[in-house]
Amino acid sequence: MNRDLFWPTLVEDSQSIKKELLKKDLEIISGLSAVSSTNIILDESRRLYDQEQERRSTIDSKAGVYLAASTALIPILLSLAPLVVKLEIPIKLTLSNTLSFAAIATFVLALTILVRCVMWSHKALKVSPFHLLNWKQLITHDDTLTLELQLIKKLLSTLRHNYDLTNDTATSVKMAHALLTSAMFWLILGVAIQTVSFFLYGFDGALPSKDSIRPIVNIFTIKSELI
């Protein structure tokens, strides 16, 4: 079973590695020489540039959805606190208290993970720099004979800078998704534990009598007779 379901974690590359890769890629772009297929490369560069902007917009929309979902679940969990915190005083090592402790632990974990989900969603929505081509870059060139080549270099350089920024945002959204999934897992587990506890002990912490469970037994008896 994937352990991220219980407590999602993220292992990222160091900033020095990212900067080194960025530096190498920019050197490759700056060393690009004139080729016969300049028009094709320019068209593809524009297409990739537009796709990267669309990808960034889609990721921002998803981050907003996860932020709304996680913030909506937090008050629901808090409203369930009176039902979850149900311990016998003085505390004794009984099955009822054990189930209550387990339910409390699952709901606390779910609440903690939801808070982490809110933080990662907020991080994804945080305004970050996005490299764009401005009008000055389109009209100022060192050599008009290599206009297309210089424009290709500027487009690819901008695209490469944005690639890392968009990937960082996408990572935050994926982390928010994993955290929301984990929170739902713990929430469902907590509800299941509470259901078992209520079925065995009821709301007063006492074992159900034979008369209280007789209707349930009769239902299964009638069903078996019909079969």
Summary of the structure (lengths in Angstrom):
residues: 227
radius of gyration: 28.8
end to end distance: 37.9
largest distance: 95.2
contacts: 585
relative contact order: 0.15
helix: 78%
strand: 0%
